[in-house]
Amino acid sequence: MGAKELASLMGVSESDCVAFLDCLRVWTDKGYSVEQAIERHMQQMRRLVNAASDVAKHPEIRTAAANAVWDAVNV
C-alpha cells in the first residue's frame, strides 16, 4: 500500500501521512515493532504538548521558545 492510499484510509493528507510514517521510522529503525513505534511516538507527542504548556505559563521562556522555533523554521 502506498502513502497516498494509506492517507486516504486515514483521512489525512498524503504529506501528513508521510511525515507520520517518517516519525515511526525513527523508532522502527531502532528495532521497535510498528505497534511499539506508535506508542513511543504518542509518548513523545504527549511530552512535547506538556512541555509547550509549561513554556506558555512563563512569559520569558515563551518568548525565547518562540524565537527558537522561528529561527529553526526560517533556516
C-alpha positions in Angstrom: 0.0 0.0 0.0 1.4 3.4 -0.9 1.3 6.6 1.1 -1.5 8.1 -1.0 -3.8 5.1 -0.3 -2.9 5.0 3.4 -3.5 8.7 3.7 -6.9 8.2 2.1 -7.8 5.4 4.6 -6.5 7.6 7.5 -8.4 10.7 6.3 -5.3 12.8 6.2 -3.2 14.5 3.5 -0.5 12.5 1.8 2.2 14.8 3.2 0.8 14.4 6.8 0.8 10.6 6.3 4.4 10.6 5.0 5.5 12.8 8.0 3.8 10.4 10.4 5.5 7.4 8.8 8.9 9.2 8.9 8.3 9.7 12.7 7.5 6.0 13.1 10.6 5.0 11.1 12.8 6.7 13.7 11.6 4.1 16.2 11.4 1.1 13.8 15.0 1.7 12.7 15.9 1.3 16.4 14.3 -2.1 16.4 10.8 -1.3 17.8 7.8 -3.0 16.2 5.2 -0.8 14.4 2.9 -1.0 17.5 5.8 -0.1 19.8 6.8 2.7 17.5 3.3 4.2 17.5 3.2 4.0 21.3 6.7 5.7 21.6 5.6 8.4 19.1 2.5 9.1 21.2 4.5 9.3 24.4 6.9 11.8 22.7 4.0 13.9 21.4 2.5 14.0 25.0 5.8 15.1 26.3 6.0 17.9 23.7 2.5 19.1 24.5 3.1 19.1 28.2 6.4 21.0 27.7 4.7 23.5 25.4 2.0 24.0 28.0 4.6 24.6 30.7 6.5 27.1 28.5 3.3 29.0 27.8 3.0 29.8 31.5 6.3 31.7 31.7 6.5 34.9 29.5 10.3 35.0 29.4 10.5 31.3 28.4 7.6 31.7 26.0 9.5 34.5 24.1 12.7 32.5 24.0 10.9 29.4 22.8 9.0 31.4 20.1 12.3 32.9 18.9 13.9 29.4 18.8 11.0 28.0 16.8 11.1 31.0 14.4 14.9 30.5 13.9 14.5 26.8 13.3 11.8 27.2 10.7 13.4 30.0 8.9 16.8 28.4 8.3 
